[in-house]
Amino acid sequence: MAVGDQEKVIGHVVCTRGYVDAVPALGLGPISVHPDHQRRGVGLALVHSVLGAADAMGEPLVALVGSPEYYGRYGFRTSTDYGITPPDPAWGDHFQVRTLTAYEPSLQGAFVFAEPFNHV
């Protein structure tokens, strides 16, 4: 969560447990920034804080559904570049992963988000 000068929430990000086959990983999202604070680095700070914390916790990767142009600047790449298939093939290049220090290239297979996301 990001808090502005007047102690109002200006942005937030959520991560949940996901899996590549049976191996734990993280799913990023949703993420949002209040329109009055967009294009000021809030989203950048939120994504970097998630990636830093996930790396420190030994997570192998973070996955998300989003704009390749936007998330590419954080090192996210199309999941299939790593042999990881999205939960919905229609997501195509919008399903991306960012590998972290604990990532092993042998980690491949189907990504599954946390069970509650199956009902969204």
C-alpha positions in Angstrom: 0.0 0.0 0.0 1.2 3.5 -0.7 0.0 6.4 1.5 0.2 10.1 0.4 0.9 13.3 2.3 -2.6 13.4 3.9 -2.4 9.7 5.0 -4.8 8.7 2.2 -4.2 5.5 0.3 -3.0 6.4 -3.2 -2.1 2.9 -4.4 -2.1 -0.7 -3.5 -0.9 -4.1 -4.7 -1.8 -7.6 -3.8 0.1 -10.8 -4.2 -1.3 -14.3 -3.7 0.1 -17.8 -3.7 0.2 -19.5 -7.0 1.9 -22.6 -8.3 3.8 -23.7 -11.4 2.6 -27.3 -11.3 3.3 -28.1 -7.6 6.0 -25.5 -7.0 5.0 -22.4 -5.0 5.2 -19.0 -6.9 3.5 -15.7 -6.6 0.7 -14.1 -8.6 0.7 -10.3 -8.6 -2.5 -8.3 -8.9 -4.6 -6.4 -8.6 -2.5 -3.3 -8.5 -3.9 0.2 -8.6 -2.9 3.8 -8.3 -5.4 6.7 -7.7 -5.7 8.7 -10.9 -4.5 11.9 -9.2 -1.2 10.1 -8.5 -0.5 8.2 -11.7 2.7 8.8 -13.7 4.5 9.8 -10.5 6.3 6.6 -9.7 3.8 5.1 -7.3 3.2 2.0 -9.5 6.9 1.7 -10.0 7.5 1.7 -6.3 4.8 -0.8 -5.6 6.0 -3.3 -8.2 9.6 -2.9 -7.1 8.6 -3.5 -3.5 6.8 -6.7 -4.5 9.7 -7.9 -6.5 12.3 -7.1 -3.8 10.2 -8.8 -1.0 9.5 -11.8 -3.2 13.1 -12.2 -4.0 14.1 -11.9 -0.3 11.6 -14.6 0.6 13.1 -17.0 -1.9 10.2 -17.0 -4.4 11.2 -18.3 -7.8 9.0 -16.0 -9.9 6.1 -13.6 -9.9 3.3 -14.0 -12.5 0.7 -11.5 -13.7 -1.8 -10.7 -16.4 -1.2 -7.2 -17.8 0.2 -5.0 -20.5 3.5 -6.4 -22.0 4.6 -2.8 -22.7 4.1 -1.6 -19.1 5.4 -4.7 -17.2 8.2 -5.3 -19.7 10.1 -2.5 -18.1 10.2 -4.4 -14.8 11.7 -7.5 -16.5 8.4 -9.4 -17.0 8.4 -11.6 -20.1 5.7 -13.7 -21.8 5.4 -16.8 -19.6 5.8 -19.2 -22.5 9.4 -17.9 -23.0 10.0 -19.9 -19.8 7.8 -22.9 -20.6 5.1 -21.7 -18.2 1.6 -21.9 -19.6 -1.2 -19.5 -18.5 -4.4 -20.6 -16.8 -6.3 -19.3 -19.8 -4.6 -19.6 -23.2 -6.5 -16.6 -24.5 -4.4 -14.4 -22.3 -1.5 -15.0 -24.7 1.4 -12.5 -24.3 -0.5 -10.7 -21.5 0.3 -13.5 -19.1 3.9 -12.8 -18.0 6.4 -13.8 -15.4 9.4 -12.2 -13.8 12.0 -14.6 -12.7 13.9 -14.0 -9.4 17.1 -15.3 -7.9 15.6 -18.7 -6.8 14.3 -19.4 -10.3 15.5 -22.6 -11.9 15.1 -23.1 -15.7 13.7 -26.5 -15.0 10.6 -24.9 -13.4 8.1 -25.3 -16.2 4.4 -26.2 -16.5 1.0 -24.8 -15.9 0.6 -21.7 -13.7 -2.4 -21.8 -11.3 -3.5 -18.8 -9.4 -4.9 -19.0 -5.8 -8.2 -20.9 -5.8 -10.5 -17.9 -5.1 -9.4 -16.4 -8.5 -11.2 -19.3 -10.2 -14.5 -17.6 -9.2 -13.7 -14.2 -10.7 
